[in-house]
Amino acid sequence: MTRHAAWASTAATKLPGSPGAAALTIIAGEKNWGESMKSLLAGAAVCWMLASASPVLAQPASGAEPVRLGLILDMASVYADVTGPGSETAARMAVEDFGGEVLGRPIEVLVADHQNKPDIAGSVAAKWFDIDHVAALLDVAASSPALAAMTVARAHNKIIIMSGPGATSITNEACIPTSVHYTYNTFALAHTTGKAVIRQGGRSWFFLTADYTFGHQLEADTSAVVKAAGGEVLGQALAPIGTSDYSSFLLQAQQSKAQVVGFAVAGADLVNAVKQAAEFGLDQGGQKLTGLLVYINDIHGLGLQATQGMLLSSAFYWDRDDATRQWAKRFYGRLHKMPNMSQAGVYSSTMHYLQAVQAAGTTDSATVMRAMRDTPVNDFFAHNGRIRADGLMVHDMYLFQVKTPAESKGPWDYYKLVATIPGDEAFQPLAESRCPLAAQK
């Protein structure tokens, strides 16, 4: 399948039918460019016809059109375990907990797979806004797809909230008035994990970096922290997304003799890279392996024997307090795995959005954004979190250390808290933001 198949590839978009009727799923994808274009144009025509045909898009008995909310995620690739079905589940839990309707209208959640391709993410967003009347995007996993969807959201004046991507450019050069970067970013990771590793003596670094927006910005932010502390960066190796063989990159890291090998990769790529680094004996040779974005799913996959003692930063840990444990237990009951920070962020941000819609009495983007900014975030995810003019949701970050097998009391009991970093210290100061909206304090 070519990239030109855009959203029609595997992104399944459900168009609501009459009550009790099965949803209609449109899936396309052709073998060559000519067929793809014919199919895409035909599919677009069909979608427009369906969108305007009242028998297909019949409204609920109440006559109220649903408030449609969308998530564009990685459902089957390198980030599927850390976003994917878990993020979808979190959003649906929030909608259920809110009561399933807002302003007297039922709430409907749409989900699509962007396959980690920005063009697909952008096309899905455009189709949802134009045809399905989606009110807001609750998440777009991965930085490059998220940035593409932000461009579309800006053109349509729609709200987009992001918990999966990490690029700092989201609230800097690429900022828009209707976006919220909710859970974490590469600046916070660098100033939490990076600083902690430097304090432990890691002065020289080599980066194994994902060769796309997220990886580049995570390396840049961490490099700035290293150099500001008087350390040095000895080199980098750029790895494409979905790399299966890291041997050549790890050999470069080994030959650099850097004290720290910083992994600016994520999801399944991080798991594969760390496993292969152990096989190469980098840690046995005295090099410290440091994951700069590590989810609890990654620790679960790698095991405590391989990750014990590792420092990592996160906005959320399921076993932090009674409130996190209570919510995580419900999440676990659905997926049989504990939630990570991005999935918890999706739940929290979905609730925050719906509460703002209820308070504003409308789904109008500008009005809802004002309500979201005016209302602090206080729930199991964040305490006194606030959304700034540049769209960044500022909240505490946490530095954790992975337990030893002997310290762990069972599955998913993996972290011990080292430090709580106040949001104003963890995130980029608003005065340093390169977002034109930052002046609107």
Secondary structure as GFF3:
##gff-version 3
##sequence-region A 1 441
A	DSSP	three_ten_helix	3	8	.	.	.	ID=ss1
A	DSSP	beta_strand	13	15	.	.	.	ID=ss2
A	DSSP	beta_strand	24	26	.	.	.	ID=ss3
A	DSSP	alpha_helix	33	52	.	.	.	ID=ss4
A	DSSP	beta_strand	67	73	.	.	.	ID=ss5
A	DSSP	alpha_helix	84	98	.	.	.	ID=ss6
A	DSSP	beta_strand	101	102	.	.	.	ID=ss7
A	DSSP	beta_strand	105	113	.	.	.	ID=ss8
A	DSSP	alpha_helix	118	130	.	.	.	ID=ss9
A	DSSP	beta_strand	134	140	.	.	.	ID=ss10
A	DSSP	alpha_helix	143	156	.	.	.	ID=ss11
A	DSSP	beta_strand	159	162	.	.	.	ID=ss12
A	DSSP	three_ten_helix	168	171	.	.	.	ID=ss13
A	DSSP	beta_strand	179	181	.	.	.	ID=ss14
A	DSSP	alpha_helix	186	189	.	.	.	ID=ss15
A	DSSP	pi_helix	190	194	.	.	.	ID=ss16
A	DSSP	alpha_helix	195	199	.	.	.	ID=ss17
A	DSSP	beta_strand	204	210	.	.	.	ID=ss18
A	DSSP	alpha_helix	213	228	.	.	.	ID=ss19
A	DSSP	beta_strand	232	239	.	.	.	ID=ss20
A	DSSP	alpha_helix	247	256	.	.	.	ID=ss21
A	DSSP	beta_strand	260	264	.	.	.	ID=ss22
A	DSSP	alpha_helix	268	280	.	.	.	ID=ss23
A	DSSP	beta_strand	288	291	.	.	.	ID=ss24
A	DSSP	alpha_helix	296	302	.	.	.	ID=ss25
A	DSSP	alpha_helix	304	307	.	.	.	ID=ss26
A	DSSP	beta_strand	311	314	.	.	.	ID=ss27
A	DSSP	alpha_helix	322	335	.	.	.	ID=ss28
A	DSSP	alpha_helix	341	360	.	.	.	ID=ss29
A	DSSP	alpha_helix	365	374	.	.	.	ID=ss30
A	DSSP	beta_strand	386	387	.	.	.	ID=ss31
A	DSSP	beta_strand	393	394	.	.	.	ID=ss32
A	DSSP	beta_strand	397	402	.	.	.	ID=ss33
A	DSSP	beta_strand	415	421	.	.	.	ID=ss34
A	DSSP	alpha_helix	423	426	.	.	.	ID=ss35
A	DSSP	three_ten_helix	430	432	.	.	.	ID=ss36
A	DSSP	three_ten_helix	436	439	.	.	.	ID=ss37
###
